[in-house]
Structures are given as structure tokens and as C-alpha cells.
């Protein structure tokens, strides 16, 4: 196998698989990535290579186009070492050539030799080409992930809370919901996407684990296009740009969260998010890892936040609010606001 490719193109894909490869596994092969030429592409300056990685729970397949392929083939190398080498190279083309048991990497005057592993030992990843997908703005999905990951439980004795419950149902539009809870707080985001005339009836649900969500965050950070989502019998599948990520859900039942969300709110205050966040950060500087409580008091026209540390002192701040009801106060873990 021998090909030449732009360093930035290759680095971008190898960077994304870093969140997939399993560095702690007892199976050495899962610390590696599989790189192969597209068997349907012809040799030449407009070839395609495919990069794959998996830990059996989360799988990644990314394609790189515009590759000058001199000889087809495939190889398996350590994903982290490959990434670190590419990261240190300049922005010139990279020449990759597979030898007997070593991979040669050259760029300018720099050259490296990496040990390879048998490509036939690498787990096979399905292509999910027959799955039906619904597309939506990648920035929307990134915001949904960011808004719900903070409430994922770290208590491994409750595996049904160790991820975000993602549902999609098709009606007049596509209704997407992401919800998570750790038993102390609950985060929920709903959006409705327009459904085109003759649109596919794509529906499904899955508890997506934290690692799968981190992989998607890494994918979406560099994308300003659309994200596609689909379901099969065992996976939820996302496609972004030239990459596909399949995630095997947590096979548990998510609790009936709707019962704990109040139907009515007797006290309601609309606040500007940024000033509230800045105020909480200011008063919490005296908090210790053991004492994280901030007391919030709402009275007509004012919201006050107070933190008390018996060893260091106290912090107090307030902001004007449009509220004229009865005075109420409660203490919260300040990290829940940030």
C-alpha cells in the first residue's frame, strides 16, 4: 500500500478517532485504527481512503477524498502514535507506504516507522448503508448534547442513568428529545424539525452513553453542515460530513421522567442567562469542594445569591428581576447552574 495525502486532511480524521479508540483495553487491536483504500476507487490522484476505529460499543468510519494512491492495500497501526506523529508534521503532503511489518511515514525531511498489526484481525464495522436517515442542523444537535450531558449519572450501579435518553418520532414533523438525570437534577431538550413532503417515517429511541456523546461532540465541533441520524436493531447511527458513527445503546429502561416534571410552576422568573452565571461564579469563589451550596433568595424586584464558608467568610451578590410575588429561598449546588 502506498499513497500521498494532505497532512491536514488525514490529521482531521485521525484526530476524531482519538475519542473512539480504547487505550485501557486488554485487547491491543482496539487501541489501533484501520486505514484502507476504497476498493471501488481507481488508483490515481482522486482516490479515497477509509479510516475505521471501534471499541465494540462505539464505531467510527471516515473517508478522505482527493488522495493520490499509487498502490492499494490496508494497514493497522496504533491510533495515538499515528495521531501524535501527524500532529508534529508541517502542513505539507504526507507519504504513506506499507512495508513488511512497518509503516513508513514521510513529510519533507521528517520520516517515521510505525509497527503494524494484521489487518485481518481488526473487527469488521457494518456500513449501515441501508438505514433510513433524517437530517438536521449539526449546531442544533451539538446544543442538545451540551445541554443534557451535565446531568448524566456517574453511579454505575444505576446503568439506566449513565447516558442521555434520545428519542425521535415522526408525525407532522420530527420530534427530537434528549433527557438525562442523576437523581438530583434533570435536563431535557425538545426540538421539532420540519418534515418534507414524502419524508421518511424514521422513529427510534436509545440511551446513548457518555463516550458516544463525547465522540459526537468531537465530530460536531468542526462541522457547520448537517447531521443525519438513523436507527437499526442494535445501534443509533449518526453521519456528519464524510464520517459515520454508530453507537450501541445502553440496554436498560430509562425511568419515566415525565412524572417528576411539574405541570404548573406557581413561581416563575425570567432571567438573563449570562448575568446569572457570572453572579453565581462570583459568590461561589469562597466555596470549598466539601461545601458547594449557594443560597438563592427571590423577593419582589431582586434575586440574591449568598455563599457561606465557615472557615473563609461569605460572598453575596444580587441582580434586579421582574418579580412581584412572595419571597422564596432555597439552597442549591452552585455547579448545577454552571
ZAMAR-158735 format. One record per residue (C-alpha): residue number from 1; x, y, z negated; residue in one letter. Coordinates in pm, 1 decimal, always signed. Each point is the difference from the previous one (the first is absolute). Layout:
N
   resi         px         py         pz   resn
    NUM          X          Y          Z      A
...
***
This chain:
338
   resi         px         py         pz   resn
      1       +0.0       +0.0       +0.0      X
      2     +129.4     +342.7      +92.7      X
      3     -169.3     +338.0      +16.5      X
      4      +54.3     +374.1      -41.2      X
      5     -249.5     +225.2     -175.8      X
      6      -19.4     +351.2     -143.9      X
      7     +109.4       -5.2     -361.3      X
      8     -297.1     +208.3     -122.0      X
      9     -252.4     -230.7     +167.9      X
     10     +144.4     -308.3     -165.1      X
     11      +57.0     +167.5     -336.1      X
     12     -360.6     +119.8      -20.3      X
     13     -136.6     -354.8      +25.9      X
     14     +264.3     -159.6     -224.8      X
     15      -71.5     +267.5     -261.2      X
     16     -368.1      -93.6       -4.5      X
     17      +67.8     -369.7      -65.4      X
     18     +199.8      +80.4     -315.4      X
     19     -324.2       +9.8     -199.3      X
     20      -94.4     -344.8     +134.6      X
     21     +314.7     -208.5      -40.8      X
     22      +23.8     -179.4     -333.8      X
     23     +338.0      +61.4     -168.0      X
     24      -84.4     -202.8     -312.5      X
     25     -117.3     -313.2     +172.3      X
     26     +163.9     -337.8      -48.1      X
     27      -59.1      -57.8     +372.5      X
     28     +292.4     +173.0     +173.6      X
     29     -178.9      +14.0     +334.0      X
     30     -257.6     +248.0     -138.8      X
     31     +275.5     +256.9      -63.2      X
     32      +60.9      +11.3     +373.1      X
     33     -157.5     +141.6     +313.7      X
     34      -58.0     -171.9     +331.9      X
     35      +89.7     +200.4     +311.0      X
     36      -90.5     -141.0     +341.2      X
     37      -46.3     +110.6     +357.3      X
     38     -354.3       +6.0     +132.2      X
     39      -30.0     -321.4     +199.3      X
     40     -238.8     +164.6     +247.4      X
     41     +234.3     +290.1      +77.3      X
     42     +261.6       -4.8     +273.2      X
     43     +365.4      +79.0      -58.4      X
     44     +104.2     +356.5      +71.4      X
     45      -18.3     +352.0     -140.8      X
     46     -369.6      -12.2      -87.0      X
     47       -6.1     -310.9     -213.9      X
     48     -169.3      -61.2     -333.3      X
     49     +125.1     -150.1     -323.6      X
     50     -213.9     -119.7     -288.8      X
     51      +91.2      +30.0     -369.9      X
     52     -176.0     -225.7     -253.4      X
     53      +10.3      -35.3     -377.6      X
     54     -214.6     -184.8     -254.3      X
     55      -20.6     -109.6     -362.2      X
     56     -302.4     -223.7      +78.3      X
     57     -234.6     +252.9     -166.3      X
     58      +82.8     +298.0     +221.9      X
     59     +125.0      -25.7     +357.2      X
     60     +133.8     +260.0     +242.8      X
     61      +49.2       -0.4     +374.2      X
     62     +137.1     +305.5     +178.2      X
     63      +90.8      +50.0     +365.8      X
     64     +266.8     +224.4     +148.2      X
     65      -27.0      +99.0     +364.5      X
     66     +255.3     +148.3     +235.9      X
     67     +272.6     -249.7      -94.1      X
     68     +277.0      -90.0     +243.0      X
     69       +4.2     -380.6      -14.9      X
     70     +296.2     -181.8     +153.9      X
     71      -81.1     -342.1     -145.4      X
     72     -312.1     -129.9     -171.8      X
     73       -6.1     -182.0     -332.1      X
     74      -73.6      +43.5     -368.8      X
     75     +184.7      +19.0     -329.4      X
     76      -61.8      +13.8     -375.2      X
     77     +209.8     +224.6     -226.6      X
     78      -17.2     +142.6     -349.8      X
     79     -249.8     +286.1      +18.0      X
     80     +159.6     +227.9     -259.6      X
     81     +352.9      -32.3     +141.8      X
     82     -124.7      +61.4     +354.1      X
     83     -181.5     +312.2     -118.9      X
     84     +299.5     +135.8     -193.1      X
     85     +226.2      -43.1     +302.5      X
     86     -240.4     +176.7     +235.3      X
     87      -54.6     +279.2     -250.6      X
     88     +371.3      +85.4       -8.0      X
     89      +41.5      +11.0     +377.7      X
     90      -31.3     +315.7     +207.2      X
     91     -291.5      +67.6     +231.9      X
     92     +165.0     -171.4     +296.7      X
     93     -110.9     -321.5     +168.2      X
     94      +62.4     -324.2     -186.7      X
     95     +136.0     -307.8     +177.8      X
     96     -123.6     -330.3     -147.4      X
     97     +148.8     -334.4     +102.5      X
     98      -57.7     -344.1     -148.3      X
     99     +299.0     -233.6      -28.0      X
    100      +34.6     -351.9     -140.3      X
    101      -97.5      +85.0     -358.0      X
    102      +61.1     +373.0      -15.0      X
    103     -183.3     +307.3     +123.6      X
    104     +217.6     +271.7     +149.6      X
    105     -119.5     +357.6      -54.7      X
    106     +187.9     +279.2     +178.9      X
    107      -56.8     +372.2      +32.6      X
    108     +271.6     +239.8     +108.9      X
    109     +316.8     -105.5     -180.3      X
    110     -185.9     -182.6     -276.2      X
    111      -48.0     -376.1       +6.4      X
    112     -144.0     -254.1     -241.8      X
    113      -44.3     -375.9      -18.6      X
    114     -302.4     -141.9     -182.8      X
    115      -64.8     -362.8      -89.5      X
    116     -306.6     -146.3     +170.9      X
    117     -244.0     -274.2      -95.0      X
    118     -185.6     -253.8     +217.3      X
    119     -286.6     +181.4     +171.3      X
    120     -205.9     -319.6      +14.8      X
    121      -14.4       -2.8     -382.8      X
    122     -176.6     +335.0      -17.4      X
    123     -374.5      -18.7      -84.5      X
    124     -229.5      +51.0     +297.1      X
    125     -224.2     +307.7      -15.4      X
    126     -334.1       -4.8     +187.3      X
    127      -53.4     +275.2     +257.4      X
    128     -363.3      +77.5     -105.8      X
    129      -78.5      +94.8     +359.6      X
    130     -354.2     -143.0      -17.8      X
    131     -101.2     +212.8     -301.0      X
    132     -250.4     +285.2      +49.2      X
    133     +126.7     +336.7     -121.9      X
    134     -147.3     +335.9      -99.3      X
    135     +221.1     +306.1      +38.1      X
    136       +9.5     +310.9     -218.8      X
    137     +233.3     +285.6      -89.5      X
    138     +316.6     -127.9     -166.1      X
    139       +8.4     +304.7     -229.4      X
    140     -344.1      -94.1     -134.5      X
    141     +112.2     -348.8      -94.5      X
    142     +321.0     +134.2     -154.1      X
    143     -206.9     +231.7     -219.7      X
    144     -226.8     -288.0     -104.4      X
    145     +301.1     -209.7     -104.3      X
    146     +159.6     +285.6     -190.2      X
    147     -325.1      +75.9     -184.9      X
    148      -59.3     -356.8     -120.1      X
    149     +343.2     -157.0      -60.0      X
    150      +41.9     +189.9     -326.4      X
    151     -277.1     -204.0     -167.6      X
    152     +128.7     -347.5      +89.5      X
    153      +45.4     -213.9     -310.4      X
    154     +344.1     -136.3      -88.2      X
    155     -152.6     -263.6     -227.9      X
    156      +76.9     -325.5     +184.2      X
    157     -243.4     -192.0     -218.9      X
    158     -276.3     +180.7     +193.3      X
    159      +96.9      -64.8     +363.5      X
    160     -329.9     +132.8     +136.6      X
    161     +110.3     +347.2     -116.7      X
    162     +353.0      -23.7     +145.2      X
    163     -100.4     +163.8     +327.7      X
    164     -237.9     +235.2     +177.7      X
    165     -338.6     -135.6     +106.2      X
    166      -42.4     +100.8     +365.3      X
    167     -332.7      -42.4     +178.1      X
    168     -122.5      +92.2     +345.1      X
    169     -355.9      -41.6     +123.0      X
    170     -152.7      +83.6     +335.1      X
    171     -333.8     +175.3      +28.4      X
    172      -73.7     +325.3     +176.2      X
    173     +363.9      +75.0      -76.7      X
    174     +290.3     -180.7     -164.7      X
    175      -10.4      +38.1     -380.0      X
    176     +342.3      -41.5     -164.4      X
    177      +45.2      -21.6     -375.6      X
    178     +313.8      -41.8     -210.7      X
    179      -30.6      -44.2     -376.2      X
    180     +237.7     -101.0     -279.2      X
    181      -11.5      -16.7     -378.2      X
    182     +227.8     -100.6     -284.7      X
    183     -277.0       -7.9     -260.4      X
    184      +77.3     +354.4     -119.7      X
    185      -59.4     +197.4     +318.0      X
    186     -165.4      -57.8     +333.0      X
    187      +81.9     +154.6     +338.4      X
    188     -237.9      -19.9     +293.7      X
    189       +8.4     +150.5     +349.9      X
    190     -276.9      -25.8     +259.6      X
    191      +11.3     +111.3     +362.3      X
    192     -231.1      -56.8     +295.7      X
    193     +139.1      -22.1     +350.5      X
    194     -205.5      +63.4     +312.0      X
    195      -88.4     -312.6     +190.7      X
    196      +18.1      +29.6     +379.2      X
    197     -282.0     -127.1     +216.2      X
    198      +51.3     -373.8      +36.6      X
    199     +256.5       +3.0     -281.9      X
    200     +109.8     -329.1     -152.3      X
    201     -181.4     -134.4     -307.4      X
    202     +316.5      -26.9     -209.2      X
    203      -55.3      -62.3     -371.8      X
    204     +205.2     -152.9     -278.8      X
    205     +139.7      +38.9     -348.5      X
    206     +327.7      -80.3     -174.8      X
    207     +192.2      +71.9     -319.2      X
    208     +326.6     +137.6     +139.0      X
    209     +296.2      -46.7     -234.0      X
    210     +241.0     +279.6      -89.6      X
    211     +280.3     -121.6     +226.0      X
    212     -228.0       -7.2     +302.7      X
    213     -109.2     +355.8      -72.9      X
    214     +361.2     +114.8      -35.8      X
    215      +79.0     -152.5     +338.9      X
    216     -291.6     +190.9     +151.4      X
    217     +112.4     +323.5     -167.9      X
    218     +344.0      -43.1     +156.9      X
    219     -160.7      -58.2     +339.9      X
    220     -232.7     +298.5      -21.2      X
    221     +258.0     +251.3     -123.6      X
    222     +154.6      +26.4     +346.1      X
    223     -322.6      -29.0     +199.4      X
    224     -223.2     +283.0     +114.3      X
    225     -219.8     -214.9     +221.7      X
    226     -272.5     -252.0      -75.6      X
    227      -10.4     -309.8     -217.7      X
    228     -196.9     -311.4      +94.6      X
    229     -145.2     -250.2     -245.1      X
    230     -145.1     -347.3      +51.9      X
    231      -72.0     -319.0     -194.3      X
    232      +43.3     -369.7      +59.6      X
    233      -74.7     -295.6     -227.1      X
    234     +310.7      +45.2     -215.0      X
    235     +143.1     +346.6      +61.5      X
    236      -73.2     +367.7      +34.6      X
    237     +197.9     +135.2     +295.1      X
    238     +114.9     +354.1      +72.0      X
    239     +155.0     +136.0     +318.5      X
    240     +189.0     +329.9       +4.1      X
    241     +194.8     +123.2     +301.7      X
    242     +196.6     -302.3     +128.6      X
    243      -21.4     -202.0     -320.6      X
    244     -241.6     -251.5     -151.9      X
    245      -22.7      -78.8     -372.6      X
    246     -200.3     -295.6     -129.8      X
    247      -76.5      -24.6     -371.2      X
    248     -130.6     -308.6     -176.6      X
    249     -247.6     +130.5     -259.6      X
    250      -15.0      -89.3     -366.9      X
    251     -249.9     -287.1       -9.0      X
    252     -200.5     +121.7     -296.2      X
    253     -334.6     +173.1      -51.8      X
    254      +16.8     +371.8      -64.5      X
    255     -221.3     +109.3     -292.8      X
    256     -335.6     +166.1      +65.9      X
    257     +135.2     +352.3      -37.9      X
    258     -321.7     +178.0     +104.2      X
    259     -153.1      -73.1     -339.1      X
    260     +254.3     +213.7     -183.8      X
    261      -30.4     +307.9     +221.8      X
    262     -261.9     +234.7     -151.9      X
    263     -294.9      +81.7     +222.2      X
    264      -32.7     +349.5     -148.4      X
    265     +253.0     +240.6     -147.8      X
    266     -154.0     +229.8     -265.0      X
    267     +322.7     +203.4      -11.0      X
    268     +159.0      +97.6     +330.4      X
    269     +282.7     +245.4      +62.7      X
    270     +160.8      +75.2     +335.2      X
    271     +371.0      +79.2      -37.0      X
    272     +280.9      +90.5     +240.4      X
    273     +224.4     -307.1       +7.9      X
    274     +343.5     +164.3      +17.6      X
    275      -41.8     +247.6     -291.9      X
    276     -141.9     -280.6     -216.6      X
    277     +292.7     -227.0      +84.4      X
    278     +251.1     +276.8      -77.7      X
    279     -168.7      +75.0     -333.4      X
    280       +5.1     -366.4     -106.5      X
    281     +366.2      -27.3      +96.4      X
    282      +86.5     +307.9     -207.9      X
    283     -170.4     -106.3     -321.6      X
    284     +128.1     -359.0      +28.5      X
    285     +371.0      +91.3       -9.0      X
    286       +0.7      -58.5     -376.7      X
    287     -159.3     -342.3      +26.2      X
    288     +211.2     -305.6      -71.0      X
    289      -23.2     -345.3     +162.3      X
    290     -191.0     -111.4     -309.3      X
    291     -234.5     +302.3      -14.9      X
    292     -162.5      +72.4     +337.3      X
    293     -328.1     +153.2     -114.5      X
    294     -116.1     +343.1     +115.7      X
    295     -316.5     +143.8     -153.4      X
    296     -225.0     +172.2     +251.3      X
    297     -268.1     +241.2     -125.4      X
    298     -264.6     +153.0     +225.5      X
    299     -197.7     +300.2     -122.3      X
    300     -198.5     +268.0     +184.2      X
    301     +239.4     +162.8     +248.1      X
    302     +315.1     -180.9     -113.8      X
    303     +182.5     -333.2      +10.9      X
    304     +275.7      -49.5     -255.9      X
    305     +267.3     -270.7      -10.5      X
    306     +199.1      -71.0     -318.2      X
    307     +279.9     -247.9      -68.9      X
    308     +141.5      -63.5     -347.5      X
    309     +325.1     -173.8      -87.3      X
    310      +46.7      -20.4     -379.0      X
    311     +380.0       -1.4      +36.6      X
    312      +39.2     +276.3     +260.4      X
    313     -303.1     +228.9       -9.2      X
    314     -297.5      +67.6     +223.7      X
    315      -86.8     +138.5     +342.6      X
    316     -316.5     +187.6      +89.0      X
    317     -131.3     +144.9     +326.7      X
    318     -334.7      +99.8     +147.0      X
    319     -167.5      +97.6     +325.0      X
    320     -322.5     +170.0      +94.0      X
    321     -282.0     -225.1     +123.6      X
    322     -355.8      +48.5     +116.6      X
    323     -169.9     -176.5     -289.4      X
    324     -271.8     +125.6     -236.8      X
    325     -108.8     -318.1     -178.5      X
    326      +66.5     -136.2     -345.9      X
    327     +356.7      -35.7     -124.6      X
    328     +151.1     -348.2      +39.0      X
    329     +344.9     -143.1      -71.3      X
    330     +178.5     -328.3      +65.6      X
    331     +356.0     -133.4       -2.6      X
    332     +152.3     -171.1     +303.8      X
    333     +325.2     -158.4     +104.6      X
    334     +145.0     +293.9     +193.0      X
    335     +153.2     -231.1     +260.4      X
    336     -352.5      -84.2     +116.9      X
    337      -29.7     +356.1     +132.3      X
    338     +326.1       +3.4     +195.1      X
***
